[in-house]
Amino acid sequence: MRRLLICLAAGAVFAAATACGSDSSGSGGEDKGSGGTTTLKVGVIPILDVAPIYLGQKKGFYSERGLKLELTPAQGGAAIVPGVVSGQFQFGFSNTTSLLVAQSKNVPVKVVANGVASTAKEGADFMGTTVKKGSPIKSPKQLEGKKVAVNTLNNICDTSIKESVRKDGGDPSKVKFVEMPFEQMPAALDGGQIDGACTPEPALATVKAAGGRSIASSFYDVDPNLTVAMYFTSQQYAQQNPEVVKKFQEATAESLKYADSHPDEVREILTTYTKIPSTLLDKLTFPHWPAEPNRASIERLAELAKQDGLFKETPDLDKLLP
């Protein structure tokens, strides 16, 4: 899927991808005989960030609006973007950088709901740049020349870690980033295959339980209130299915609000789609799930991504954001 995103960079393929989006009937997939329920395929990442949508599904926030969700895990937002554009998914969850990169290349994506945000607490965020127990690395600057794992190369994790290194007086261009799924990072740290890792929860709690530690709150280093990820659809689907999009927005907003005030239920739902041991549930650091994206933080992330060479043209946030 990551290769597909690269292919999507060509304008001709963009047009083709858009053309093969949702069909002209405008349905997300009607369940015949189920009272007109609309089935929505949603691409997600198996991390704490998406707990609200799983919880909202369980609580009936989507079904009471006539929506049935089919949640499909993927490794990262870069893999979900082409899935949404091609019509494989009606909606997707993606980190903000993947969406900024897509928009800068005129990929027809449109944010429809907020996803997750930093805690605004340095040293107590839901993503930490981590090292293993006994590591000689004490600060971000010491990641120079070291191998650091991110779930997707040239994305929000490495942009954020580079900012931590930069703020610590180091040279971010000297960090060697490697790609692997979040759930594999704790073991890779312990085994010495990598020196550091971008670990959001629940990987963060797993690393700490093994004696590892966080040397930087890298999302916080970009912006204390960083909008880390959002839910989106294709522009074509949004234009053809405004009522479905509105229902999805309403149900997701209700889910975000509910998750923010019911941490015990978040912990419980997390066990249904991640492999986190029950012994670590009380050790999790929760993110914030605000109702609206923080535009200033997105602008800052875009500045850093452009500085890192992720795009040449600055993304048009008016076209991307709701």
TIDRENVEX-451233 format. One record per residue (C-alpha): chain; residue number from 1; y, z, x; residue in one letter. Coordinates in steps of 0.25 Angstrom, whole numbers, plus 5000, padded with zeros to 4 digits. Example, Ala and Ser with C-alpha at 12.3 -4.5 7.8 and 13.67 -1.06 7.14 Angstrom:
c,k,py,pz,px,r
A,1,4982,5031,5049,A
A,2,4996,5029,5055,S
END
This chain:
c,k,py,pz,px,r
A,1,5000,5000,5000,M
A,2,5009,5003,5012,R
A,3,5007,4988,5016,R
A,4,5011,4984,5002,L
A,5,5024,4991,5004,L
A,6,5027,4983,5016,I
A,7,5023,4970,5009,C
A,8,5033,4974,4998,L
A,9,5044,4973,5008,A
A,10,5044,4958,5006,A
A,11,5053,4954,4995,G
A,12,5043,4943,4990,A
A,13,5033,4954,4989,V
A,14,5042,4963,4982,F
A,15,5044,4953,4971,A
A,16,5029,4951,4970,A
A,17,5027,4966,4969,A
A,18,5037,4967,4958,T
A,19,5031,4956,4950,A
A,20,5018,4963,4950,C
A,21,5023,4976,4945,G
A,22,5021,4981,4931,S
A,23,5018,4970,4921,D
A,24,5027,4964,4911,S
A,25,5022,4973,4900,S
A,26,5030,4984,4907,G
A,27,5018,4994,4905,S
A,28,5014,5004,4915,G
A,29,5000,5003,4910,G
A,30,4997,5006,4895,E
A,31,4985,5014,4892,D
A,32,4980,5007,4879,K
A,33,4976,5017,4869,G
A,34,4983,5029,4875,S
A,35,4995,5029,4866,G
A,36,5003,5020,4875,G
A,37,5002,5028,4887,T
A,38,5008,5021,4900,T
A,39,4999,5023,4912,T
A,40,5007,5024,4925,L
A,41,5002,5022,4939,K
A,42,5010,5031,4948,V
A,43,5008,5030,4963,G
A,44,5010,5044,4970,V
A,45,5007,5052,4983,I
A,46,4997,5064,4983,P
A,47,5008,5074,4987,I
A,48,5015,5086,4981,L
A,49,5027,5077,4978,D
A,50,5020,5070,4966,V
A,51,5015,5083,4959,A
A,52,5025,5082,4948,P
A,53,5019,5068,4943,I
A,54,5005,5074,4943,Y
A,55,5010,5087,4936,L
A,56,5018,5079,4926,G
A,57,5005,5070,4923,Q
A,58,4997,5083,4921,K
A,59,5008,5090,4912,K
A,60,5009,5077,4903,G
A,61,5023,5073,4906,F
A,62,5019,5059,4908,Y
A,63,5009,5058,4897,S
A,64,5018,5063,4887,E
A,65,5027,5052,4890,R
A,66,5016,5042,4888,G
A,67,5013,5040,4903,L
A,68,5000,5041,4910,K
A,69,5000,5042,4925,L
A,70,4990,5037,4935,E
A,71,4994,5043,4948,L
A,72,4989,5036,4961,T
A,73,4991,5042,4975,P
A,74,4996,5034,4987,A
A,75,4999,5038,5001,Q
A,76,5014,5036,5000,G
A,77,5026,5030,4993,G
A,78,5026,5018,5001,A
A,79,5012,5014,4995,A
A,80,5017,5018,4981,I
A,81,5029,5009,4981,V
A,82,5022,4995,4981,P
A,83,5012,5001,4971,G
A,84,5023,5003,4961,V
A,85,5030,4990,4964,V
A,86,5017,4982,4962,S
A,87,5014,4989,4949,G
A,88,5002,4997,4955,Q
A,89,5010,5009,4950,F
A,90,5020,5010,4939,Q
A,91,5027,5022,4947,F
A,92,5026,5028,4960,G
A,93,5030,5040,4969,F
A,94,5036,5037,4982,S
A,95,5044,5044,4993,N
A,96,5058,5040,4993,T
A,97,5058,5032,5006,T
A,98,5047,5023,5001,S
A,99,5056,5020,4989,L
A,100,5068,5018,4997,L
A,101,5061,5008,5006,V
A,102,5056,5000,4994,A
A,103,5070,4999,4988,Q
A,104,5076,4995,5001,S
A,105,5066,4983,5001,K
A,106,5069,4980,4986,N
A,107,5055,4985,4981,V
A,108,5058,4987,4966,P
A,109,5055,5002,4965,V
A,110,5063,5011,4956,K
A,111,5063,5027,4957,V
A,112,5060,5033,4943,V
A,113,5059,5048,4946,A
A,114,5061,5058,4957,N
A,115,5048,5062,4965,G
A,116,5050,5074,4974,V
A,117,5061,5080,4983,A
A,118,5062,5089,4995,S
A,119,5063,5104,4993,T
A,120,5077,5105,5000,A
A,121,5071,5116,5009,K
A,122,5070,5113,5024,E
A,123,5057,5119,5029,G
A,124,5051,5120,5014,A
A,125,5050,5106,5010,D
A,126,5038,5099,5004,F
A,127,5036,5090,5015,M
A,128,5036,5094,5030,G
A,129,5034,5087,5043,T
A,130,5022,5094,5048,T
A,131,5015,5097,5061,V
A,132,5001,5104,5063,K
A,133,4998,5118,5067,K
A,134,5002,5121,5081,G
A,135,5010,5108,5083,S
A,136,5020,5108,5094,P
A,137,5030,5100,5085,I
A,138,5040,5110,5080,K
A,139,5051,5101,5075,S
A,140,5053,5086,5070,P
A,141,5059,5082,5083,K
A,142,5046,5084,5090,Q
A,143,5039,5074,5081,L
A,144,5045,5063,5091,E
A,145,5033,5056,5096,G
A,146,5023,5063,5087,K
A,147,5015,5057,5076,K
A,148,5019,5060,5062,V
A,149,5012,5057,5049,A
A,150,5019,5051,5036,V
A,151,5012,5046,5024,N
A,152,5019,5033,5025,T
A,153,5026,5027,5037,L
A,154,5041,5024,5036,N
A,155,5044,5033,5024,N
A,156,5049,5046,5019,I
A,157,5041,5055,5028,C
A,158,5044,5048,5042,D
A,159,5059,5046,5038,T
A,160,5060,5061,5034,S
A,161,5053,5065,5047,I
A,162,5062,5057,5055,K
A,163,5074,5064,5049,E
A,164,5068,5077,5053,S
A,165,5065,5072,5067,V
A,166,5080,5067,5068,R
A,167,5086,5080,5063,K
A,168,5078,5087,5073,D
A,169,5084,5079,5084,G
A,170,5072,5070,5086,G
A,171,5070,5055,5086,D
A,172,5063,5051,5074,P
A,173,5059,5037,5079,S
A,174,5049,5044,5089,K
A,175,5040,5050,5078,V
A,176,5027,5043,5076,K
A,177,5024,5042,5061,F
A,178,5010,5039,5056,V
A,179,5005,5037,5042,E
A,180,4995,5045,5034,M
A,181,4993,5051,5020,P
A,182,4999,5065,5018,F
A,183,4986,5072,5015,E
A,184,4981,5067,5029,Q
A,185,4992,5073,5037,M
A,186,4988,5088,5038,P
A,187,4975,5084,5044,A
A,188,4981,5074,5053,A
A,189,4991,5084,5058,L
A,190,4980,5094,5061,D
A,191,4971,5084,5068,G
A,192,4983,5080,5077,G
A,193,4983,5065,5072,Q
A,194,4998,5067,5069,I
A,195,5009,5077,5074,D
A,196,5017,5078,5061,G
A,197,5017,5074,5047,A
A,198,5025,5072,5034,C
A,199,5018,5082,5025,T
A,200,5023,5084,5010,P
A,201,5015,5093,5002,E
A,202,5004,5096,5001,P
A,203,5001,5091,5015,A
A,204,5012,5100,5020,L
A,205,5005,5112,5015,A
A,206,4992,5107,5021,T
A,207,4998,5106,5035,V
A,208,5005,5120,5034,K
A,209,4991,5126,5029,A
A,210,4985,5121,5042,A
A,211,4996,5127,5050,G
A,212,5005,5115,5052,G
A,213,5020,5116,5049,R
A,214,5032,5108,5045,S
A,215,5042,5105,5056,I
A,216,5052,5098,5046,A
A,217,5055,5096,5031,S
A,218,5058,5081,5033,S
A,219,5061,5078,5019,F
A,220,5072,5089,5019,Y
A,221,5077,5083,5032,D
A,222,5080,5070,5025,V
A,223,5087,5078,5013,D
A,224,5084,5092,5008,P
A,225,5083,5086,4994,N
A,226,5076,5073,4998,L
A,227,5070,5065,4986,T
A,228,5057,5062,4993,V
A,229,5050,5054,4983,A
A,230,5052,5047,4969,M
A,231,5044,5040,4958,Y
A,232,5047,5026,4956,F
A,233,5042,5013,4949,T
A,234,5045,4998,4951,S
A,235,5058,4992,4946,Q
A,236,5050,4983,4937,Q
A,237,5042,4994,4931,Y
A,238,5054,5002,4928,A
A,239,5061,4990,4921,Q
A,240,5049,4986,4913,Q
A,241,5045,5001,4909,N
A,242,5058,5009,4907,P
A,243,5051,5018,4897,E
A,244,5039,5021,4906,V
A,245,5048,5024,4918,V
A,246,5057,5033,4909,K
A,247,5044,5041,4905,K
A,248,5039,5042,4919,F
A,249,5053,5047,4924,Q
A,250,5053,5058,4913,E
A,251,5039,5062,4915,A
A,252,5041,5063,4930,T
A,253,5054,5071,4929,A
A,254,5047,5081,4920,E
A,255,5036,5081,4930,S
A,256,5045,5084,4942,L
A,257,5052,5095,4935,K
A,258,5039,5101,4930,Y
A,259,5033,5101,4945,A
A,260,5046,5107,4950,D
A,261,5044,5119,4942,S
A,262,5029,5121,4941,H
A,263,5024,5122,4956,P
A,264,5011,5128,4952,D
A,265,5007,5116,4944,E
A,266,5012,5107,4955,V
A,267,5002,5114,4964,R
A,268,4991,5112,4954,E
A,269,4993,5097,4952,I
A,270,4994,5095,4967,L
A,271,4979,5098,4968,T
A,272,4976,5087,4959,T
A,273,4981,5075,4968,Y
A,274,4981,5081,4982,T
A,275,4971,5088,4991,K
A,276,4979,5100,4994,I
A,277,4971,5113,4994,P
A,278,4974,5123,4984,S
A,279,4977,5133,4995,T
A,280,4989,5126,4999,L
A,281,4995,5124,4985,L
A,282,5004,5136,4986,D
A,283,5009,5132,5000,K
A,284,5015,5119,4995,L
A,285,5030,5116,4996,T
A,286,5035,5110,4984,F
A,287,5045,5098,4984,P
A,288,5056,5097,4973,H
A,289,5054,5088,4961,W
A,290,5068,5085,4957,P
A,291,5071,5077,4945,A
A,292,5080,5067,4952,E
A,293,5080,5060,4966,P
A,294,5090,5065,4976,N
A,295,5098,5052,4979,R
A,296,5105,5058,4992,A
A,297,5092,5061,4998,S
A,298,5087,5048,4995,I
A,299,5099,5041,5002,E
A,300,5097,5050,5014,R
A,301,5082,5046,5015,L
A,302,5086,5031,5014,A
A,303,5096,5033,5025,E
A,304,5085,5039,5034,L
A,305,5075,5028,5030,A
A,306,5085,5017,5033,K
A,307,5087,5024,5047,Q
A,308,5072,5024,5049,D
A,309,5072,5009,5046,G
A,310,5064,5010,5033,L
A,311,5073,5000,5027,F
A,312,5085,4991,5031,K
A,313,5092,4991,5017,E
A,314,5096,5004,5011,T
A,315,5089,5006,4998,P
A,316,5096,5005,4985,D
A,317,5095,5019,4979,L
A,318,5101,5014,4966,D
A,319,5090,5004,4963,K
A,320,5079,5014,4968,L
A,321,5083,5027,4961,L
A,322,5083,5030,4946,P
END
